[in-house]
Amino acid sequence: MDESDPEALVYLSLGSNRGDSRRLLEEAVRALGDLPGTRVVARSGLYRTAPVGYLDQPEFLNQVVALRTRLAPHSLLDVTQGLERAAGREAGPRWGPRTLDLDLLWYDGTQVDDALLQLPHPRMEERRFVLEPLAELAPGLVLAGGETVAEALRKTVDQTVERCDATEV
């Protein structure tokens, strides 16, 4: 992070496929913007997406937001996990149904690899439900594999992702 700008640029993925997903995502974005030293600077449209990994579940509603924050990566992770719990997220199968799922995708170019957090997110380059909304906000962002978001997106055409109008959700 540049010392002249104490705020880090962060991209987060939001997803939900249980309950009122649209309302849950709206509340999560609002809560993120209310965090100390944090502001939401951009948000993608909403996307209806097929589940990945654990297929026996409803479609997800996904979105990506860009934040400017003074929170450190692990502090932001703690807060996002608290928001998930507050939304009723419970333990379940890996990649299973969720009331709210918040994933830190990219934190101002920072690399973290520990038991709690991996940054950049290790699987985002494989997931169209992340890349499609992220491409709205940062198509030229260079990912860990050396490709831009737009380039990585072109390799995930086999995954079902559909942008939603507000009235469709």
C-alpha positions in Angstrom: 0.0 0.0 0.0 1.3 3.5 -0.9 2.2 5.3 2.3 0.7 8.6 1.0 -2.7 6.9 0.9 -3.4 5.0 4.2 -6.6 3.5 2.7 -6.2 0.1 0.9 -8.2 -0.7 -2.2 -10.0 -4.0 -1.6 -12.3 -6.2 -3.7 -14.8 -8.5 -2.0 -17.2 -11.0 -3.4 -20.7 -11.3 -2.0 -23.0 -14.3 -2.5 -26.3 -15.7 -1.2 -28.7 -18.5 -2.1 -30.8 -18.8 1.1 -33.4 -16.4 2.3 -34.0 -13.0 0.7 -30.6 -12.9 -1.1 -31.1 -9.5 -2.6 -31.9 -8.0 0.8 -29.0 -9.8 2.4 -26.5 -8.5 -0.2 -27.9 -4.9 0.2 -27.6 -5.1 4.0 -24.0 -6.5 3.7 -23.0 -3.6 1.4 -24.5 -1.1 3.7 -22.7 -2.7 6.7 -19.4 -2.7 4.9 -19.8 1.0 4.2 -20.5 1.6 7.9 -17.2 0.0 9.0 -14.7 2.4 10.7 -12.3 3.9 8.2 -14.1 2.2 5.3 -16.2 3.3 2.4 -17.7 1.5 -0.5 -16.4 3.1 -3.7 -18.0 0.8 -6.3 -20.3 -2.1 -6.7 -21.1 -4.4 -9.6 -24.5 -5.4 -10.8 -26.1 -8.5 -9.4 -25.6 -11.9 -11.1 -27.5 -15.1 -10.9 -25.1 -18.0 -10.9 -25.1 -21.7 -10.9 -23.5 -23.4 -7.8 -19.9 -24.6 -8.1 -18.6 -27.7 -6.3 -21.7 -28.6 -4.4 -24.4 -28.7 -7.1 -27.5 -29.9 -5.2 -28.6 -26.4 -4.1 -30.3 -23.3 -5.5 -28.7 -20.7 -7.8 -26.7 -17.9 -6.1 -27.0 -14.2 -6.3 -23.5 -12.7 -6.5 -21.9 -9.3 -6.6 -18.5 -7.7 -6.1 -17.8 -4.5 -4.2 -14.7 -2.3 -4.1 -13.8 -0.7 -0.7 -11.3 1.8 0.5 -10.4 0.8 4.0 -7.9 1.4 6.8 -8.7 -2.0 8.3 -5.9 -4.5 8.0 -6.6 -7.7 6.1 -7.2 -9.9 9.1 -9.3 -7.3 10.8 -11.5 -7.0 7.7 -11.7 -10.8 7.6 -12.9 -10.9 11.2 -15.6 -8.3 10.4 -16.8 -10.1 7.3 -17.1 -13.3 9.2 -19.1 -11.5 11.8 -21.4 -10.1 9.1 -21.9 -13.7 7.8 -22.9 -14.9 11.2 -25.2 -12.0 11.8 -27.0 -12.9 8.5 -27.6 -16.4 9.8 -24.8 -18.3 8.2 -24.3 -21.7 9.7 -21.7 -24.4 9.2 -22.6 -26.8 6.3 -21.0 -28.6 3.4 -18.1 -26.9 1.7 -19.4 -24.6 -1.1 -22.9 -25.4 0.2 -26.0 -23.2 0.6 -25.4 -19.9 2.4 -27.4 -17.0 3.6 -24.4 -14.8 3.1 -20.9 -15.5 1.9 -18.2 -12.7 1.9 -14.8 -13.4 0.4 -11.8 -11.1 0.4 -10.6 -11.3 -3.2 -7.8 -8.8 -3.4 -6.3 -6.4 -0.9 -4.2 -3.6 -2.5 -1.8 -6.1 -4.0 -1.0 -7.6 -0.6 -0.1 -11.3 -0.4 -1.2 -13.3 2.7 -1.0 -17.1 3.1 -1.7 -18.4 6.5 -4.2 -20.7 8.2 -6.9 -18.0 8.3 -6.5 -16.1 5.1 -5.1 -16.3 1.5 -4.8 -13.2 -0.5 -5.2 -12.8 -3.4 -8.1 -15.3 -3.2 -6.6 -18.6 -4.5 -9.6 -19.7 -6.7 -10.9 -16.4 -8.0 -9.3 -16.9 -11.4 -11.3 -20.1 -11.9 -14.7 -18.7 -11.0 -16.8 -16.8 -13.4 -19.2 -15.8 -10.6 -16.3 -13.7 -9.2 -14.7 -12.6 -12.5 -17.8 -11.4 -14.3 -18.8 -8.9 -11.6 -15.2 -8.0 -10.9 -14.7 -7.2 -14.6 -17.3 -4.5 -14.2 -15.1 -2.8 -11.6 -11.6 -3.6 -12.6 -11.1 -5.4 -15.9 -7.4 -4.5 -16.1 -6.6 -5.7 -12.5 -3.7 -8.1 -12.8 -4.3 -11.3 -10.9 -1.8 -13.5 -9.1 -1.5 -15.7 -12.2 -0.3 -12.7 -14.3 -3.5 -12.3 -16.3 -5.9 -9.4 -16.1 -9.5 -10.0 -14.9 -10.7 -9.7 -18.5 -8.3 -12.3 -19.7 -9.1 -14.8 -17.0 -12.8 -14.2 -17.6 -12.5 -15.4 -21.2 -11.3 -18.8 -19.9 -14.4 -19.5 -17.8 -17.1 -19.7 -20.5 -18.3 -23.1 -19.4 -19.8 -21.6 -16.1 -23.3 -20.3 -16.0 -23.5 -16.6 -14.9 -26.3 -14.2 -15.9 -26.6 -10.5 -15.0 -29.9 -9.7 -13.4 -32.0 -6.6 -13.7 -33.1 -5.3 -10.4 -36.7 -6.3 -11.2 -35.6 -10.0 -11.8 -34.2 -10.6 -8.4 
